[in-house]
Amino acid sequence: MRLGIWMALLLCGAVVSQAQDYRSLLRDRSTGEAIDGATVVLFASDSTSVAVTLSDAAGGFTLSGTSAKWLQVTHLIYHTLRVELDHDLPDTLYMEPKAELLDELVVKTERPIMTLLDGSIPSYNIDVLFENSPVTTAYEMLGRLPGMSIEGGVPVLVGTNGFTLVMNGKPSPMPQEQLMEMLKTIPVQMVANVEISYTPIAKYRAKGASINIVLKQQSKDKALSGVVGQLYATYTNNYFGEYRTGGNITYSDGKGFSITGNYKGYLGSSRTNMTFDTEPFGTTSGLHINNVGKSTSTNHTAFLDLTYAKEKHNISASYYGDFSPKVRYQERNEMDPDPMDRRQVATYNTHHATIEYSYDDRLMVGAFYTDYLEHKDIQYGLERTPISDRAFAFLTKQRSQVYGAHVDNSHKLSDGWGVEYGSKLSLSRTMNRQLHRVIQGSEQTGDPMERISKELLADAYVGVKKQFSPKLNMGMTLIGDYAKYYDHEENFQVIPQANLTYVVAPGKIVQATLAAGKKYPRYFEREPFVTRHSEYQQWQGNPDIRPYVSYKGQVVYILKSRYIFILADTYDPRHFVQLMYLDPKINQIVYKTWNWHYTNSLSATSVLPLPQTSWWQGRLTINGQYNSLKVDIPYEETMERHRLMLFVGLTNDFTISKKNNLTAGLDLRYVTGGMQGYYNFSDMYMLDLKAKWMSADKKWSITASANDLLNRAIPRIHADYGIHKFDFVPSHHGRTFSLDVRYTIGSFKSEKKPSQLKTDRFGM
């Protein structure tokens, strides 16, 4: 019923024409310099305003509107410029300076941080937004965008249940975790715009919100040429030292060819310190565990992208590789009176290649291949002579190969109609192998256990968009989702999505969304293997996990391009997530993933920029949730529970010295105790500090950071349900300190030549 009501509200409306984008550059006719802060207005034939914006520091502006007849540009020190829109807008518009200027007159204006694309998608100007910010990388940038934060070291779009990350308007078949790692090597200065859509975008295959990061060499506003890059070195201390070094470089010839490469190298050690205390269960008197471990590793990450664009055609090929040649890990239970060491040596390799072709920014065709390989040699208690009967050892190998292709297209039709459609297909083959060498202190001679899993995933979608008026547009999409697990099961579902955007006035936007998306378990969660971590803990696969469809209704209100208010409800029948429980039959802690009955989260979010001064700007984010769930608990009765949760975050950026280019940041976050299944989480407090110096030529930068200074960003977990009584602390060390040094190479320049202004088009 709730879904039907939402759909009925979104389907109400009338029909008008399609919006058109207008963009150009403003220049002083006498000096040729860019004109910043000019007011640009689109007018209809009856002289009513269609859209308005301000030109940016480069003199550029972009407007979108329907039935616009002429464009007017005004500025205090220039004569008003009026352009009829019966022909294409020139790439460059020149304005005449006024002769009667006042002496000592200073004009101040606020450069817009956001424009609205296609009438519904907020696009943030990164140069303006982070002009006086200590942010260094594109990854850090995500956590400080309006409506976003960093939780557990991961960027989160507050008020949503996740987002799809897109690069340069192209959805990537790479796992989102790998895309995030790549963002850590991209300097924030290389990012032109970030588009945040709270409504689903079908061509991105986003089942909900999406974030599109547009790099400057991919900007369509102007052709760029030159070489731009950045080299960096970072030292981080989190109990042990970690070293990272690498760089990012991009070459563009201004005629359509560009090449981008980045590399990150890592060498260091990290510490684990996990405690687990249980009440008596089974035949045990309780388990008391303090696993302290050290991991030492090297890692190499590389990315290469070749792109060629000619008129409306664009073709690109990219490669991503992630290599960890040897990861050593050693751990022991410090609370065991007779502790035994767990030793592990592992190798991880990932290769991912993609080729893409696009035409006119609407037709996209691509193919991809991913290869993942993992080896592990795990030993527990083998350091002793003679070997204890508690000892075990085994080898694991996992190889996963994925082949896939996609095609997407869209058309703008008459009377404001638009249609988009596409399909994606992927076929994966995963091999899992385990060979037990020692069990309970005895050597084993049996054959390895091996399982081959094949999975076919396919989807097809068709969406319809309609611009009712310059203020109102709507879209609907139907997705057909097919999944086949060979020799196991297959299923097909039709998933609807709908959204509506209404521009109340310039800077006041209301968006309503109904979204549904299918969630798949990770392939290794379905494998029927048992992996022992120690004599007290084991991980169990679950072949009975089933995908589920998540349903979400949401209303977003954006005020003055800065203030964001969100009301949302997410319902997940058959939700799944990994939980741990106490198994009295084997007297061990078991980690396992299974389907629940449901989860539901009703949330309200506010993002409130605080009054800005010449030396400080801040943002307050508040999110309240009412969460409900129902889940079957092993060895106990089904649990149904409800709980309120509150998140409050305050982000601060300070300009310490404009003369010396010194900036600083201070972030405070507080989260009340939440729940997951029968777990209860403690309150979390987070305090992060950052200071950044940049040289006068903006080539050098040094950033010092201190994260989780209170050491309370990692929650404590408590459970008290039937036999499941325990206290769990995932880690006792969250506090980190780091020093980052970067050097920027080169710069881009515009290759477009200013066109001469035709005076016969002014109509004056």
matplotlib code that plots the C-alpha trace (Angstrom):
import matplotlib.pyplot as plt

x = [0.0, 2.8, 4.5, 1.3, 0.7, 4.2, 3.8, 0.4, 2.0, 4.8, 2.6, 0.6, 1.4, 1.1, 3.3, 5.6, 8.9, 12.5, 15.1, 18.1, 21.6, 23.3, 26.9, 29.6, 32.6, 32.4, 35.4, 36.3, 36.4, 39.3, 41.6, 40.3, 40.2, 37.5, 34.5, 33.7, 30.4, 28.2, 24.5, 23.2, 19.5, 17.4, 14.1, 11.1, 9.2, 6.9, 10.0, 9.5, 12.7, 13.5, 16.8, 19.6, 23.2, 26.5, 29.7, 32.6, 36.2, 37.0, 34.1, 32.1, 28.4, 25.9, 22.1, 19.3, 15.8, 12.9, 11.4, 14.1, 14.1, 17.0, 19.8, 20.9, 24.2, 24.6, 27.6, 28.1, 31.2, 30.0, 27.2, 24.3, 24.6, 21.6, 21.7, 18.9, 18.7, 17.5, 21.0, 23.6, 25.2, 28.9, 31.7, 32.8, 30.7, 32.5, 31.2, 32.0, 33.4, 31.6, 33.4, 31.8, 33.3, 33.4, 36.8, 37.6, 34.5, 34.8, 32.2, 31.8, 29.7, 29.3, 30.4, 27.9, 29.0, 26.3, 24.4, 21.5, 22.0, 19.1, 16.8, 17.4, 21.1, 23.1, 26.6, 29.2, 32.1, 35.1, 37.5, 35.0, 33.9, 37.5, 39.3, 40.2, 40.2, 43.0, 41.5, 44.3, 42.8, 39.6, 38.9, 39.0, 36.9, 34.0, 33.7, 33.4, 30.9, 27.5, 25.5, 28.5, 30.7, 33.4, 32.2, 34.7, 37.1, 34.5, 32.7, 28.9, 26.1, 24.1, 20.4, 20.9, 21.7, 24.7, 25.5, 26.9, 30.3, 30.7, 33.8, 33.4, 29.8, 30.7, 29.6, 32.5, 32.4, 35.2, 34.2, 33.4, 36.2, 38.8, 37.4, 37.7, 41.3, 42.0, 40.5, 43.2, 45.8, 43.9, 44.6, 41.5, 42.9, 42.2, 38.5, 36.2, 32.8, 31.0, 27.4, 25.3, 22.0, 19.6, 17.3, 18.2, 20.0, 19.3, 22.4, 24.6, 22.8, 22.3, 19.5, 19.5, 21.8, 24.8, 28.0, 29.7, 33.2, 34.2, 37.9, 39.1, 40.6, 37.1, 35.3, 33.1, 33.2, 36.6, 39.4, 42.5, 46.1, 49.3, 50.7, 49.4, 50.6, 51.3, 53.9, 53.4, 54.8, 52.9, 53.9, 51.1, 51.5, 48.8, 50.8, 53.2, 54.5, 53.1, 54.7, 52.9, 54.3, 53.1, 51.8, 49.2, 49.9, 47.7, 48.6, 46.1, 46.9, 43.8, 42.7, 41.0, 43.8, 44.6, 46.4, 46.2, 48.2, 48.6, 50.6, 50.5, 53.1, 52.6, 55.0, 54.2, 52.8, 49.5, 48.3, 45.2, 43.9, 40.5, 38.9, 36.0, 34.6, 31.6, 29.4, 29.4, 27.8, 27.8, 30.3, 32.6, 33.0, 33.2, 35.8, 38.2, 40.1, 42.5, 43.9, 46.9, 48.5, 50.8, 50.5, 53.4, 52.9, 53.8, 51.2, 51.3, 48.3, 48.4, 45.9, 46.2, 43.6, 43.8, 41.1, 40.5, 37.6, 36.7, 33.7, 30.9, 32.9, 34.8, 36.8, 38.8, 40.7, 41.7, 43.6, 43.6, 45.9, 46.3, 49.2, 50.1, 53.1, 53.4, 51.3, 52.6, 50.3, 51.0, 48.6, 48.1, 45.6, 47.3, 44.7, 45.3, 47.6, 49.0, 48.9, 49.7, 50.6, 48.5, 50.8, 49.6, 51.3, 49.1, 49.3, 46.6, 46.4, 43.7, 43.6, 40.8, 40.6, 37.8, 37.2, 34.4, 32.9, 30.4, 28.7, 27.2, 27.2, 24.2, 25.2, 27.7, 29.0, 31.7, 33.3, 35.3, 37.3, 38.4, 40.8, 41.3, 43.7, 44.4, 46.7, 46.8, 49.0, 47.5, 49.2, 48.1, 50.3, 52.9, 55.7, 55.8, 57.9, 56.3, 53.1, 50.2, 47.0, 45.3, 47.3, 46.0, 47.2, 45.7, 46.2, 43.5, 43.4, 40.7, 40.5, 37.7, 37.2, 34.5, 33.6, 31.0, 29.6, 27.0, 25.2, 23.2, 21.4, 19.1, 17.1, 15.5, 12.1, 9.6, 7.5, 10.0, 9.9, 13.1, 13.7, 16.7, 17.4, 20.2, 21.4, 24.4, 25.6, 28.3, 29.5, 31.8, 33.7, 35.1, 37.3, 37.7, 40.1, 41.2, 43.9, 44.2, 47.7, 47.3, 44.2, 44.4, 48.1, 48.0, 49.3, 46.7, 47.2, 43.8, 42.9, 42.0, 38.4, 37.5, 34.3, 33.7, 30.9, 29.4, 27.1, 25.3, 23.9, 21.9, 19.7, 17.8, 16.1, 13.9, 13.2, 11.0, 11.6, 9.3, 9.8, 6.5, 7.7, 10.9, 10.2, 8.8, 10.2, 9.6, 11.2, 10.2, 12.3, 11.6, 14.5, 14.4, 16.9, 18.0, 20.4, 21.4, 23.6, 24.5, 23.5, 21.8, 19.0, 17.8, 15.4, 14.0, 12.5, 11.0, 12.1, 10.4, 11.9, 10.3, 11.4, 10.0, 11.8, 10.2, 12.1, 10.0, 12.2, 15.9, 17.8, 14.8, 14.4, 12.2, 12.9, 10.7, 12.0, 10.8, 13.7, 14.2, 17.4, 18.5, 21.3, 23.5, 25.6, 29.3, 30.3, 32.5, 29.6, 27.7, 30.5, 29.9, 33.3, 34.3, 37.4, 39.0, 40.6, 41.7, 40.5, 37.8, 36.6, 35.5, 33.8, 31.0, 29.8, 26.1, 24.8, 21.2, 21.7, 19.3, 19.4, 16.8, 15.2, 15.5, 12.7, 13.1, 10.9, 12.6, 11.9, 14.8, 14.6, 17.6, 17.6, 20.0, 22.1, 23.6, 20.9, 19.7, 16.8, 15.9, 13.1, 13.4, 12.2, 14.0, 12.5, 14.6, 12.7, 15.1, 17.9, 21.2, 24.5, 27.2, 26.7, 28.6, 27.0, 28.0, 27.6, 27.1, 27.5, 31.1, 31.9, 33.1, 32.3, 30.9, 30.8, 28.0, 25.7, 22.0, 18.7, 16.7, 12.9, 13.2, 14.9, 13.3, 14.8, 12.9, 15.3, 15.4, 18.5, 19.5, 22.7, 23.1, 26.0, 26.8, 27.3, 30.6, 33.3, 36.5, 38.5, 36.0, 33.3, 31.4, 28.7, 26.4, 24.9, 22.1, 20.6, 18.0, 16.8, 14.1, 15.3, 13.3, 14.3, 13.2, 15.8, 16.1, 18.9, 20.6, 19.6, 17.2, 13.7, 13.2, 14.0, 12.0, 13.3, 13.2, 15.7, 16.4, 19.8, 21.2, 24.2, 25.6, 28.6, 30.3, 32.8, 35.0, 37.5, 39.8, 41.9, 44.9, 46.9, 46.0, 49.4, 51.2, 48.5, 47.8, 44.5, 43.2, 40.3, 38.5, 35.8, 33.6, 31.1, 28.9, 26.8, 24.4, 24.4, 22.8, 22.0, 22.6, 20.6, 20.9, 24.1, 24.0, 26.7, 28.2, 28.2, 30.9, 32.9, 35.2, 37.6, 39.8, 42.3, 44.2, 46.5, 47.8, 50.4, 50.7, 53.4, 52.7, 52.9, 50.6, 53.2, 54.1, 51.8, 52.4, 49.5, 49.5, 46.6, 45.4, 42.4, 40.2, 42.1, 39.6, 40.1, 36.3, 35.4, 35.3, 32.2, 32.1, 29.6, 27.4, 25.0, 22.6, 20.1, 19.6, 22.9, 24.5, 26.0, 29.3, 31.3, 33.3, 35.8, 36.9, 40.0, 41.6, 43.7, 41.9, 44.1, 46.3, 48.8, 50.0, 52.3, 51.7, 54.0, 53.0, 54.4, 52.3, 53.7, 52.5, 49.1, 46.4, 45.6, 42.5, 42.8, 39.6, 40.1, 37.7, 35.2, 34.3, 31.0, 28.4, 26.8, 23.8, 22.6, 22.1, 18.8, 19.6]
y = [0.0, 2.4, 1.7, 2.3, 5.7, 6.8, 5.7, 7.6, 10.8, 10.6, 10.0, 13.2, 16.0, 17.5, 17.5, 20.3, 20.6, 19.4, 21.6, 22.8, 23.6, 27.0, 27.5, 30.0, 32.1, 35.8, 38.0, 41.7, 43.1, 45.4, 43.1, 39.6, 38.7, 36.4, 38.1, 36.6, 37.2, 38.4, 37.6, 35.5, 35.2, 33.2, 34.8, 33.4, 35.3, 36.9, 38.3, 35.8, 34.5, 30.8, 30.3, 32.4, 31.8, 33.6, 33.2, 31.5, 32.5, 31.4, 33.4, 30.3, 29.7, 27.0, 27.3, 24.9, 25.9, 25.4, 27.8, 30.4, 33.2, 35.4, 35.6, 38.7, 39.3, 42.1, 43.3, 46.4, 47.5, 46.3, 47.3, 44.9, 42.2, 40.7, 37.7, 36.3, 32.5, 31.8, 30.4, 28.5, 30.4, 31.4, 29.8, 33.2, 36.4, 39.7, 42.6, 46.3, 48.0, 51.0, 54.3, 55.9, 53.6, 54.8, 55.0, 52.7, 50.6, 47.0, 44.5, 41.3, 38.3, 34.7, 32.3, 29.5, 26.2, 24.2, 24.2, 22.0, 19.6, 18.3, 20.1, 17.6, 16.7, 19.0, 19.5, 21.0, 23.2, 21.6, 24.6, 26.9, 24.4, 23.5, 26.7, 27.2, 23.6, 21.2, 18.4, 16.8, 13.8, 13.1, 10.4, 12.9, 15.3, 12.8, 12.8, 16.6, 17.3, 18.6, 15.8, 13.4, 12.2, 9.6, 6.7, 4.0, 5.4, 5.1, 8.0, 7.9, 9.9, 10.7, 9.8, 7.0, 3.3, 3.6, 5.1, 4.1, 5.7, 6.8, 8.3, 10.8, 9.8, 6.1, 3.4, 1.1, -2.7, -2.4, -3.1, 0.1, -0.6, -0.5, 2.7, 4.2, 3.1, 4.8, 8.1, 8.1, 8.7, 11.5, 15.0, 17.1, 19.8, 17.4, 17.2, 19.7, 18.8, 16.2, 15.4, 14.0, 12.5, 11.3, 9.9, 6.7, 7.2, 4.2, 4.4, 4.4, 1.2, 3.0, 1.5, 4.6, 7.5, 8.0, 10.2, 11.1, 12.5, 14.5, 15.1, 18.3, 16.6, 15.1, 18.4, 19.2, 23.0, 23.4, 21.4, 21.2, 20.6, 20.0, 17.8, 17.8, 15.5, 15.1, 13.1, 12.3, 10.6, 9.8, 8.5, 7.2, 5.9, 3.6, 1.9, 0.8, 2.8, 2.7, 4.3, 5.2, 6.8, 7.3, 9.8, 10.7, 12.2, 13.2, 14.3, 15.9, 17.2, 19.4, 17.6, 14.7, 12.4, 12.0, 9.5, 9.2, 7.0, 6.6, 4.4, 3.8, 1.8, 0.7, -0.7, -1.1, -2.9, -2.8, -4.0, -5.9, -6.0, -7.7, -8.8, -11.2, -12.2, -14.6, -16.0, -19.9, -21.7, -25.4, -27.2, -24.1, -21.9, -19.0, -17.8, -14.9, -13.9, -11.0, -11.6, -9.4, -9.5, -7.9, -7.8, -6.8, -6.3, -4.5, -3.5, -1.9, -0.3, 0.9, 2.5, 3.5, 5.1, 6.0, 8.2, 9.6, 11.9, 13.2, 15.4, 13.2, 10.0, 8.9, 5.7, 4.7, 1.7, 1.3, -1.1, -1.4, -3.7, -4.4, -6.6, -7.7, -10.2, -11.2, -10.4, -11.9, -12.1, -13.4, -13.5, -15.0, -14.9, -13.0, -14.2, -17.9, -19.4, -21.6, -19.4, -20.7, -18.6, -18.2, -17.6, -16.7, -15.9, -14.7, -13.3, -11.2, -10.1, -8.3, -7.4, -5.4, -4.2, -2.2, -0.8, 1.8, 3.6, 6.4, 8.6, 12.0, 11.4, 9.1, 5.8, 3.8, 0.3, -1.4, -4.8, -5.7, -8.6, -9.1, -11.7, -12.2, -14.6, -15.4, -17.8, -18.4, -20.7, -20.8, -22.4, -22.6, -24.0, -25.6, -23.6, -26.1, -29.3, -31.7, -30.4, -29.9, -31.8, -28.4, -27.5, -27.3, -26.1, -25.7, -24.0, -22.1, -20.9, -18.8, -17.8, -15.7, -14.6, -12.3, -11.4, -8.8, -6.3, -3.5, -1.2, 1.9, 4.5, 7.5, 9.7, 13.2, 13.2, 15.9, 17.7, 17.2, 13.4, 11.3, 7.6, 5.6, 1.9, -0.6, -4.0, -5.5, -9.1, -10.7, -14.3, -15.3, -18.5, -18.9, -21.8, -22.4, -24.9, -26.1, -28.5, -29.6, -30.5, -30.8, -31.5, -31.8, -32.2, -35.0, -34.8, -35.3, -36.9, -36.6, -34.8, -31.1, -30.0, -28.0, -26.3, -24.5, -21.9, -20.3, -17.3, -15.4, -12.0, -10.0, -6.9, -4.9, -1.5, 1.0, 4.4, 7.3, 11.0, 13.9, 17.6, 19.0, 22.6, 24.4, 23.6, 20.1, 16.8, 13.2, 9.8, 6.2, 3.1, -0.7, -3.1, -6.7, -8.5, -12.1, -14.3, -17.9, -19.9, -22.9, -26.2, -24.3, -21.8, -19.1, -16.2, -13.2, -10.0, -6.8, -3.8, -0.4, 3.0, 6.5, 10.1, 13.6, 16.9, 20.3, 23.6, 25.8, 28.8, 29.3, 27.5, 25.7, 22.1, 19.3, 15.7, 12.6, 9.1, 5.6, 3.2, -0.5, -2.5, -6.1, -7.0, -10.0, -11.9, -12.0, -15.2, -16.5, -16.2, -18.9, -21.4, -24.5, -24.2, -23.9, -21.9, -22.0, -18.9, -20.5, -23.2, -20.8, -19.2, -20.3, -18.8, -20.8, -20.4, -20.6, -21.9, -21.1, -17.3, -15.6, -12.2, -9.7, -6.5, -3.3, -0.7, 3.0, 6.1, 9.4, 13.2, 15.6, 19.4, 21.5, 25.2, 27.8, 25.1, 24.5, 23.4, 19.8, 18.1, 14.4, 12.2, 8.6, 5.1, 1.9, -1.6, -4.7, -8.0, -11.0, -8.7, -10.5, -9.5, -11.5, -12.0, -13.9, -16.2, -18.8, -22.4, -24.8, -27.9, -27.1, -24.7, -22.0, -18.5, -18.8, -16.1, -16.6, -14.8, -15.6, -14.0, -12.1, -11.6, -7.9, -4.6, -1.1, 2.3, 5.6, 8.5, 12.3, 14.2, 17.9, 19.4, 22.9, 25.2, 27.6, 31.4, 31.9, 34.3, 35.4, 32.8, 30.0, 28.0, 25.1, 22.6, 20.8, 17.4, 15.8, 12.4, 10.6, 7.0, 4.7, 1.2, -2.0, -5.6, -9.2, -12.1, -15.7, -16.3, -19.8, -21.8, -19.1, -17.7, -15.3, -11.7, -8.5, -5.2, -1.4, 1.3, 5.0, 6.3, 9.8, 11.0, 14.6, 15.8, 19.2, 20.0, 23.1, 24.6, 27.4, 29.9, 30.4, 32.7, 33.7, 35.2, 31.9, 29.6, 27.9, 26.1, 23.7, 21.4, 20.1, 17.5, 16.3, 13.4, 11.7, 8.6, 7.2, 3.4, 1.5, -2.1, -4.9, -8.1, -8.8, -6.7, -3.4, -0.8, 1.7, 5.4, 6.6, 9.8, 11.1, 14.0, 14.6, 17.4, 18.5, 21.3, 22.1, 24.4, 25.2, 27.1, 30.5, 28.9, 26.1, 23.4, 22.1, 21.1, 19.6, 18.1, 16.9, 14.9, 13.3, 11.1, 9.5, 11.4, 10.2, 6.6, 6.0, 5.8, 2.0, 0.8, -1.7, -4.5, -6.1, -9.0, -10.5, -12.8, -16.4, -18.2, -15.4, -13.3, -11.6, -8.4, -7.7, -4.9, -5.2, -3.0, -1.1, 1.2, 3.7, 6.7, 7.6, 10.3, 11.1, 13.5, 13.9, 15.8, 16.5, 18.2, 19.3, 19.2, 21.3, 22.8, 22.7, 25.4, 26.0, 25.1, 26.8, 30.1, 32.9, 33.3, 36.8, 38.1, 38.7, 42.1, 41.4, 38.8, 41.3, 42.7, 46.0]
z = [0.0, 0.9, -2.4, -4.3, -2.6, -3.5, -7.1, -7.4, -6.1, -8.6, -11.6, -11.2, -13.6, -17.1, -20.2, -21.7, -23.5, -23.0, -21.2, -23.2, -21.9, -22.6, -21.7, -22.7, -21.5, -20.6, -21.5, -21.2, -24.8, -23.9, -22.0, -22.8, -19.1, -17.6, -16.1, -12.7, -10.8, -13.7, -13.5, -16.4, -16.9, -19.4, -20.4, -22.1, -24.9, -22.3, -20.4, -17.5, -16.0, -16.9, -15.0, -13.4, -12.4, -11.8, -14.0, -12.3, -11.9, -15.4, -16.8, -17.5, -16.9, -17.6, -17.6, -18.4, -19.4, -21.7, -24.3, -23.6, -26.3, -25.1, -22.6, -20.6, -18.8, -16.3, -14.3, -12.3, -14.3, -17.7, -20.1, -20.1, -22.8, -24.5, -26.9, -28.9, -28.8, -32.3, -33.1, -31.1, -28.3, -29.1, -27.2, -25.9, -25.2, -24.9, -22.6, -23.0, -19.9, -18.6, -18.9, -15.8, -13.2, -9.5, -7.8, -5.0, -5.6, -4.4, -5.5, -3.5, -4.6, -3.6, -6.3, -6.8, -5.4, -7.2, -10.5, -11.5, -14.4, -16.5, -14.1, -11.3, -10.6, -8.2, -9.6, -7.2, -8.3, -6.5, -7.0, -5.3, -2.6, -1.5, -2.2, 1.4, 2.6, 3.8, 1.7, -0.4, -2.4, -4.2, -1.6, 1.2, -0.8, -0.9, 2.9, 3.0, 0.2, 1.3, 2.8, 3.1, 5.9, 6.7, 8.9, 9.7, 7.2, 4.4, 2.6, 3.4, 1.8, 4.9, 4.6, 2.1, 2.3, 0.0, -3.4, -6.8, -7.6, -11.3, -13.0, -15.8, -16.5, -17.1, -14.7, -13.9, -13.6, -11.1, -7.5, -5.7, -3.1, -5.9, -7.3, -3.8, -3.6, -7.0, -5.7, -3.0, -5.8, -7.5, -6.2, -5.5, -7.9, -10.8, -10.1, -11.9, -10.6, -8.5, -9.4, -6.5, -7.5, -4.8, -7.6, -9.5, -12.9, -15.1, -17.3, -14.2, -13.1, -9.8, -7.8, -5.5, -5.1, -7.3, -7.3, -10.6, -10.3, -13.4, -13.9, -15.5, -18.6, -19.2, -18.9, -21.9, -21.4, -23.0, -24.6, -22.4, -23.3, -21.3, -18.6, -15.1, -12.3, -8.7, -6.7, -3.1, -0.1, 3.1, 6.5, 8.8, 12.4, 13.8, 16.5, 13.7, 10.8, 7.3, 4.2, 0.9, -2.2, -5.7, -8.2, -10.8, -14.2, -17.1, -20.6, -23.0, -26.5, -26.7, -29.8, -28.2, -27.0, -23.3, -21.2, -17.4, -15.2, -11.4, -9.1, -5.3, -3.4, 0.2, 2.8, 6.4, 9.3, 11.1, 14.5, 15.4, 19.0, 19.4, 22.6, 23.1, 26.4, 26.6, 29.4, 29.8, 26.9, 25.8, 27.9, 28.2, 31.2, 28.8, 26.3, 27.1, 24.0, 23.4, 19.9, 19.3, 15.9, 13.5, 9.7, 7.5, 3.7, 0.5, -2.0, -5.5, -7.2, -10.8, -13.2, -16.8, -19.1, -22.8, -24.2, -27.7, -28.5, -32.0, -32.3, -30.9, -30.7, -27.6, -27.1, -24.1, -22.7, -19.1, -16.9, -13.1, -11.1, -7.4, -6.2, -2.7, -3.4, 0.3, 3.3, 6.6, 9.6, 13.1, 16.0, 19.5, 22.3, 25.1, 27.6, 26.9, 29.7, 27.0, 23.8, 20.3, 17.4, 14.2, 11.2, 7.8, 4.5, 1.7, -1.9, -3.6, -7.2, -9.1, -12.9, -14.4, -18.1, -19.7, -23.2, -23.8, -26.8, -26.5, -29.1, -28.4, -24.7, -25.0, -26.6, -24.5, -25.4, -23.3, -22.4, -19.3, -17.8, -14.2, -12.8, -9.0, -7.5, -3.8, -2.1, 1.7, 3.9, 7.4, 10.4, 14.0, 16.7, 14.3, 16.0, 18.8, 19.1, 19.5, 17.7, 20.0, 19.3, 19.1, 16.0, 12.4, 9.1, 5.6, 2.2, 0.3, -3.2, -4.9, -8.5, -9.9, -13.5, -14.7, -18.3, -19.1, -21.6, -21.6, -23.9, -23.0, -25.1, -24.7, -27.0, -26.6, -28.2, -29.1, -26.5, -23.7, -23.8, -23.4, -23.3, -22.2, -22.3, -21.9, -20.8, -19.0, -18.9, -16.8, -16.5, -13.6, -12.8, -9.3, -8.1, -4.3, -3.1, 0.4, 1.3, 5.0, 5.9, 9.7, 11.8, 15.6, 15.4, 12.8, 9.3, 6.5, 3.1, 1.5, -1.7, -1.7, -1.5, -4.6, -5.8, -9.1, -9.1, -12.2, -12.1, -14.8, -14.0, -16.6, -16.5, -19.0, -18.3, -20.1, -18.7, -19.7, -18.8, -19.2, -18.7, -17.7, -17.4, -16.6, -13.0, -13.1, -14.6, -13.9, -14.7, -14.5, -15.1, -15.2, -14.6, -15.5, -13.3, -14.1, -12.1, -12.7, -10.3, -12.3, -10.8, -8.0, -8.9, -11.2, -10.7, -12.5, -11.0, -12.4, -10.3, -10.7, -10.0, -10.2, -9.4, -9.6, -9.4, -8.8, -8.8, -6.5, -7.3, -8.2, -5.4, -4.0, -5.3, -4.2, -5.3, -4.6, -5.3, -5.3, -5.8, -5.6, -6.1, -5.9, -3.4, -4.1, -1.5, -2.2, -3.9, -1.1, 1.4, -0.6, -0.6, 1.6, 3.3, 6.9, 7.6, 11.0, 12.5, 15.7, 18.1, 19.3, 16.1, 12.6, 9.5, 7.8, 4.3, 3.6, 0.2, 1.3, 1.2, -1.3, -2.9, -1.8, -3.2, -1.2, -1.4, -0.7, -0.7, -0.2, -0.4, -0.7, -0.3, -1.4, -0.4, -1.7, -3.2, 0.3, 2.8, 2.3, 4.1, 3.5, 4.7, 3.8, 4.5, 3.5, 3.7, 3.1, 3.2, 3.4, 4.3, 5.0, 6.8, 8.6, 12.3, 14.9, 17.5, 20.1, 19.0, 22.0, 19.9, 18.9, 21.7, 19.2, 18.0, 14.5, 11.8, 9.2, 6.8, 6.5, 5.5, 8.0, 8.0, 7.3, 8.3, 8.1, 8.6, 8.8, 8.8, 8.7, 7.7, 7.8, 6.3, 7.5, 6.4, 9.2, 8.7, 6.9, 7.9, 6.1, 8.2, 8.9, 7.3, 8.9, 8.2, 10.7, 9.7, 11.7, 11.0, 13.1, 12.5, 13.8, 13.0, 13.1, 12.3, 12.7, 12.5, 13.4, 16.0, 16.0, 19.1, 20.2, 19.4, 16.6, 17.6, 16.7, 17.9, 17.4, 18.2, 17.7, 16.6, 16.2, 14.2, 14.6, 12.6, 12.6, 9.9, 10.2, 7.7, 8.9, 7.0, 9.3, 7.0, 3.5, 3.0, 3.9, 2.5, 5.8, 6.3, 8.9, 9.5, 12.6, 12.4, 15.2, 15.0, 17.5, 17.0, 19.6, 20.2, 17.4, 16.7, 14.2, 14.7, 18.4, 18.8, 20.7, 19.7, 22.1, 21.5, 19.1, 19.4, 16.6, 16.6, 13.6, 13.0, 9.9, 8.9, 5.4, 4.0, 0.3, -1.5, -3.2, -6.6, -5.4, -6.4, -3.0, -0.1, 3.3, 5.3, 8.9, 10.1, 13.4, 13.2, 15.9, 18.7, 21.3, 20.2, 20.3, 16.6, 16.8, 18.6, 21.5, 20.9, 23.6, 23.2, 25.7, 24.1, 25.4, 25.4, 23.3, 26.0, 25.1, 24.9, 21.7, 20.8, 17.2, 17.8, 20.6, 18.3, 16.1, 16.6, 13.6, 12.8, 9.3, 7.3, 3.6, 1.2, -2.4, -5.5, -8.4, -12.0, -14.9, -15.7, -18.3, -20.8, -22.9, -26.6, -27.7, -29.6, -28.7, -31.6, -32.8, -31.5, -34.2, -33.4, -35.6, -33.1, -30.2, -31.5, -29.9]

ax = plt.figure().add_subplot(projection="3d")
ax.plot(x, y, z, "-o")
ax.set_aspect("equal")
plt.show()
